[in-house]
Each structure stands twice: as structure tokens, then as C-alpha cells.
């Protein structure tokens, strides 16, 4: 179920000393996308003064009395990508790019731009062994604010401030949208693995005392441990939630253990699952470095499903910013679900609502909508040995997203749902999430 909104049809005129793509992007995200208010950017002061209706002066110039003004922090009018002289204050109300002696106390446009573009990831930074940005370098993680959707908080605070000047100004309100996404790294854990891998797996399962189970699965007497797809569909029958499954269909590697996509059983099961949910690509580990692999895998999944697959989430949440998303957009992908950390739950881009991604290198908006991940089972279970602590984290994030009418995108894995490798199953958390929403 997609979040809905009630459009207000309101307008606001925003004065800037110089129009550019950065200011156009962030005003579109805040006003058009989140508030449902059409923002018109003007750079001629006389023209701005002549207009009637709600206005915002976002400049260092003085305007007529009664018009709300914000002094820009500067980041929106720069052309280069460079370290920012910024402060972040966590209490009582978080601020980024503070403005002293102002009713708001900070520049919400600059703050939201910094967060949504993942500006800090363009700057020199440390990476882990998989080439991923380390979460503890983020300014909002350091401030302990990564579990709060700051973009939505900042938008609401600016809205409340503007309403003091324009009490009749209308807005749209988005509805809360809980989502189930499932990363299918391995469609089956025992069957449909090809001859060589099946032989090796048989030896392994014999040593682990699982030969009887493997035999039952291979003879069709028992479901494969990873085959939880009908169970998921059955549990969601009486809800408005349509799950999204991300499939790996690349070649096997050290980090890619998916079942061979040429096998009939694999192709058939993918199409059966597609009847009860949406299908997206889970690009292989090395695809973020090799665009040819991304093209090959997307074409392959489209052929398997005989449909135009337009959803994607990177395996290992491994991507290059902004190159990976440029490549996805060029291949016809319209929606990506990779915006999250692999080892911490929360809001990597400070938002719980979909947003377009801005390419700081090309100074343009990428035609791709990012759906920020809220919570992932594997991440939570590794951080929280006790199931109740994992639930407390999930429910707290869920309440935050509900508060702002955002998308609560949860990510699950078949092998984690059935506790193949973890110390407890995430199925109880799955059920509690559905019951809680």
C-alpha cells in the first residue's frame, strides 16, 4: 500500500539572490513532495515583492516587513563539494547549520539538503572491507540522531514557523505506509543448486547431521528451509501490505550464493512468488563496480518474469555514490531501496519518506526515487542478542515513522526468518510488526 496524501493546492514564492539546481532540488523535496505546496523560486526582488500570497525570503537582503526570512547557510549556493563548517546540536530540538537569534534557530533548507544528498559521503572517508561507508563517520550518528527522521522533523518545524505568518496556508498530509521487503540472497538453501554445489552441500550437511532433512527436501517430502514465501503471503492475506522481493540472478561468487538462475525450478519459483508480491533486482556483489553485470542481471530477471522490473536494492548494501544510481536510472530502474546501513538501523539520509537523489558531481537530480530503509532483521539481531531488545528497536522506529506519515520499510531474509544461521528466528518479530501496524 503506497502512502497517500491530500493535496492542498497551496503556493509559496521563495526569493533567492541566485537560482540554481541545488535550491530547486531541496525546495521541491520539502515543499512539493512533503508539504504538497508548490514552491516558485524567484531571483528578481521587485517581482518577488509584487506577488501576493505566502512568501519566504531566503537571502541576505532585506524585504518588506511581515515576510518571513531565513539567512542561507551557504551550502545551497556553492558550486564545489567541500567540507562544511557546520555545527550540529542534539538537544532539546536538533539543529544543523544553526542561525543565531532566529525563531527557527537553524537553516532547514541547508540541513535537509545536506542529509538527503548524503553530502558527507562525497567527501574523503573511511570504508570497510567491502568498500562501504562506515556509519560512525556520519554527523547524525555521532550526535545519536540517526534513529530520528530529521528531514521530516525539520520540515514540520519550518511549517509551524511559516503558519505563524500565513495561518490560512494549506498543506498535504501523507499516510503511514508499512512495507515488507525480502532480500532473497538464496532462493532455496538445499535444492536447485546445480550438480557440483549440490554434491558439496550434501557432504556439508552430512557432517552437520542434516542429511535426513536434505534427503526429505530433495525427494519433495518436505519444504526447503528457505521456502517461506507461501507462509509470508498467507500471513499478509488480510493486510494491505504487498511484499517486495529482491532476487539475485547473477553468477555465483564468494559473496553471491544464489541458486543458478538458468534452472527451471528457480525460474518457476520466482514467477510463483511474483503472483503475491512485487519483484525487484538484488544486484550481485561486484555489480557496483561493473555496470556490465548490472545490465546483464537486470535483463535476466526481466526475461525470467517477462516484466519490466524497475525496483532494485544492492546486495550487501554496497554502492558507489552517485555512480551506482546513475547506472540504475539509465537502465530504467525507477525505485531503489538501498539507502540504509548494513550494521545500524535508522535513517541513513535522515528521512523516512521517498526522495529523489541529487547528483552533487553533475549538479542534477537523478531520475530515481530512493526509498530509505528503516530496519533490517539481520542488522538488529546482530546488535541485539535478545529478541525483546530487537523488538524494542523496531517498535521505536515504527512509532517515529508513524508520527510523520512515512514509509516504514523493513527488510527480512529467508534464512534469518527460519534461524538458519542466527541464534533466534526473526519470524516472531515479523508477526509482531504486522500486528503492530
DAGIUR-V912249 format. One line per field, one symbol per residue. phi: phi as a letter, one per 20 degrees, with the letter a starting at -180 (. if undefined). psi: psi as a letter, one per 40 degrees, with the letter a starting at -180 (. if undefined). burial: 1 if it has 16 or more other ideal C-beta (glycine too) atoms within 10 Angstrom, else 0. Layout:
phi: ???
psi: ???
burial: ???
//
This chain:
phi: .efdbdfemfcbddecfbfbffffffffffeffedmdfedecddfffffffdogbbedaeeecgfnefcceffoffdededbgdecccdecfdfcclfdflcgfnaeffffffgffelgffeegbecefdmefegfeffffgemdfecffgfffffffffffffecgefebdceefcfcdcceefbgceceldnfffffffffffffemdffffffffemebffgeedfffffffegedeedfddddeceffbgdcdffgfefgfffffffffffdaedcedgfgeffdcgfffffffffffffelbefcdbbffmldbdddggffffffenfdcccefaefcbepcgemcdcfbfeeeffelbefebeedffebcgfffffecfegffffgfffffgfffggdmdeeedcccgfegdlfcefbfefffgffffffe
psi: hihiihhdeiihhhhidhiiddddddddddddddefhhhhhiehddddddiiahihhgieiiaiiehiihhidddeeidihihhgiihhdidhiihgihifiddeigdddddddddefddeeihiiiaeefihhdeehddddefeeehgddddddddddddddddgdehiiihiihghihihhgdhdiedifeidddddddddddddefeddddddddeeeiihdegedddddddedfiehhihhhhhfaiiadehfiiheehddddddddddddeaihiigiidedeegddddddddddddddefigheiihhhefhihheddddddddeehdhifegiieehiagdeeieiiiihhhddefihhghhhhhhdihdddddddhdhdddddddddddddddddefahghihihddddefdeieiiedddddddddd.
burial: 00100000011111110000011111111110111111101100000100000111111000100011010110111000000101010000011111100001011111111111111110000000000110100111101011111111111111101100000010110101111111111111111110000000110010000100010010000011111110011011000010111111110000010111101001101100110111111111111100101101110111011000111111111110110111111010101111111101111111111110111100001101111111111111100100100110110011011101111111111111110001001110110111001
//
